[in-house]
Amino acid sequence: MNRKIIAIFMLFCLVMSCGTASAASKKRSSSSRAAVSSQSDSVLPKRGDIALVVEGDDDQHVKIAETKIIDSLIQHGYRVVDEKKMRAAKAAAVKAQAYRLAMQGNYNAIFKLNASYSVAATVVARVQAGQAVQNSFGLYTGSASVTLLAVTSRGTKLGGRTATSRQISFSEYDTLLKCIEAAVDEGMKQMY
């Protein structure tokens, strides 16, 4: 009897992870809960480049979020500042007070970063993901949150949103990848 339950549960999880069935996609979207705090109905400006600054406790999580945000911006028709330029500017700015304040959500500091990058807006993201925990069925459960804030070159605030996601998968890495990507997708919807 226990083996039947485990087999049914494993099949159910496999169907959910494939994303081919409409029931699986509905289940996945319900498992990605977003806590969104809206402070503005503005959208990112279509003209000019968008700079991106992503921070987090884990470099791998930062890279996943950064890649997903860039892909999302490009898919919606935005131009993103060249990654090499951003890395060089970030390396120089890390020492500057403006960068540290920008990561804390200080609008004036983000406005100064816009001027230094010569961009239409800067998106500041903070990603947090814990470790995925393995359950008794051998699957991993994890959660992640992404906080997004954007400020235009004119100083208009376009965000201040946090999106969270909780996912289940067969490996720790895949679980965290899905969590971060789902949280970014939900958060970026509010920027367009």
Secondary structure, 3 states (H helix, E strand, C coil): CHHHHHHHHHHHHHHHHHCCCHHHHHHHHHHCCCCCCCCCCCCCCCCCEEEEEEEECCHHHHHHHHHHHHHHHHHCCCEECCHHHHHHHHHHHCCCHHHHHHHCCCHHHHHHHHHHHCCCEEEEEEEEECCCEECCCCCEEEEEEEEEEEEECCCCECCCEEEEEEEEECCHHHHHHHHHHHHHHHHHHCCC
